[in-house]
Amino acid sequence: MKIKSVVLAAVGLAFASSVSFADDMTIVSWGGAYSSSQNNAYHKPYMAKNPDVNIINDESSAEAVAKLRAMNEAGNVTWDVVDVVASDAIRLCDEGLAEVIDPTKDLAAAPDGTSAADDFGELLVSECFIPQIVYSTTFGYRTDKVGDTPPTDICAVFDLEKYPGKRSLEKRPINNMEWALLCDGVAKDKVYDVLGTDAGVKQALAKLGTIKDSVVWWSAGAETPQLLADGEVVMGSTYNGRLFALIEEQKQPVAMLWDAQVFDLDGWIIPKGLPADRLARAKDYIMFATDTQRLADQAKYISYGPARASSAPLVGKHEALGIEMAPHMPTDPNNAKNTFLYNYEFWADNRDDIDAKFQAWLGK
């Protein structure tokens, strides 16, 4: 192992000496507790290792597809590494807006020598996508506003009689449409078949229409935790890691509704069109930030499961709270009794069309 480390170090030095790196690097992510976890697990260690590098944080991931299209059209790509969900990565790759990544060359092997391709396995859903985490979108609810019978079923979101008050939902069709169909009687394994039809889209929007007047629509993941903390909504959707921070770190009177949580992947893409020095820096960062230890380190700060198999055994306690993190992961058996599996390919193929219909419905 020692000899292997020396060889790898020598290869790394040879590579570094032959490639010119850019000093500034703009990394785009989602903000809030998630960006903070990346800053602690990835950015700070990378800058400590590379003191000439200045990482500029941007929180525009929710607009990544539209902005990268515009940058490409203008011939001026200002982002270096972008955090996106898997379906957006597939779209960007299909449109030629993201670099193809070779797992053998561009990603670090596991400590035991397992190739990155085998370590990430089937989570490599696109040749342009490097997964970081498995996360879920789920609901939090105010424990002091739900009476003596807290919600245990996703359809409580649509029950204004039993659980009166405002809800917060993301201002996009993804997840909302699936939950609406589930709570309108569509079987879990038929949801995407139904949603792939005009009638299915209308059915989902009609169900959402039953609570539309009670919805606060959010665009950034930090909004629902703030709305819950302020007591402005009784329940709301967001990413499970944001709710973990609200509940465990901020000690707010909020609990998780894990039912029908939607599993998804989040990870990096490198935009197409970077000059050679910035592309080299971006790939160097990706190599570092997605190795086994770095992905395990992120779980010290937020309750998202690392995407590498070799990282999972290294997940331990929260850096500040000292609590074991495994029970707070969306993949924990107690939390994953009824999950909904997100269909990346469906949304990559249908997002623009359903998005247009959803936004038109919102405007009515």
C-alpha positions, 0 to 999 in steps of 0.5 A: 500500500505504501509503494502504491501511494508513492506511485500515485503521488508521483503520477499526480506530481507529473500530471500537475507539472504538465498541466497549467491550473487556473487559480479561481474556481466557481463552484455552483451548489444549492446553498444552506446546510448542504453548501456548508457541508460541501465547504467543510468536507471538500472546499476547505481541504482542497484549498488547504492542499492547494493554497493558490486556489480561490473557490468562489461559491455560487448558489444557483443550482436550481437554475443550472440547466437554463443558465448553462444553456445561456452561457453556452449560447453566449460562448462564455461559460463562467462556472467550473463545477456544478452540483445538479440532480441526476435528471438535470445531469442527464439533460445537460449531457444529452445536450452536449453541455457537460463534459464526459467523465472517464471513471477510470481516469478522472475519478479516484479508486477506492482505498482497496483498489476497487475501481471508481466505476465499480465503487459507484456502481449503478449510481453512475446514471450518466457518463457526465455525472459524478454522484456525491449523495443519495438524498430524499425530498420529504416533509417536515411538520410542526409537532405543535400544530398537528394535534394529538395525531401527527401525520404518518401518511404522505396524503396528510399533505392534502388533508386540510380538514384534519391538518389545517394550515399552510403547506410549502411545496417546491415551485416545480412539478417534480415530486409534487406530481408524483405525490398528487397521483399517489394520493389520488389513488394511482398505484406506486408502480403506475405513477410514471405511466399515468404522468406520461399522458396528458390526462395524467398531468391534468389529474395531478394538477387537479389534485394539487388544485385542492390545496393550491390556495394553502400552498407557499411555493419555494424555490430554494431548499432553505425556504421550507426550514425557515417557514417551519421555524417561523411557524408560517406553515404546518408542513412542507417539503424539502431535502432531508438534510435541511430538515435534519439541521432544523431538528437536530441542530436548531432544536425546532419543534419539527419532525420528519414525515418519511412516508413516500420520501423520494430518493434522488441522486445529487452530484457534479458535472463539469460544464462543456466549453472551459478553457484548458487550464480551468478544465484541468483544475475542475477535473483535479477538484473532482478527483479530490472531492469524490474520493472515498474519504471526502464523501464519507466526511460530508456525512459528518455535517449533513444526513445524506448517504455517500454515493460510494460503497466504500464510503458508507462504512466510514460514516460516523458521528456528526462533527459538532453534535456527536450523534451517530449519523446512520439512523438519520440517513434516508436509506436507514431501514426505519426511514425507508419503509415506504419510499418512492423511487425517482425516475431520472429518465422520465424527467430528463425526457419530459421535464420541459413539457410538464414544467411548462404546463405546471407553470401555466397552472400556477399562473391561473 
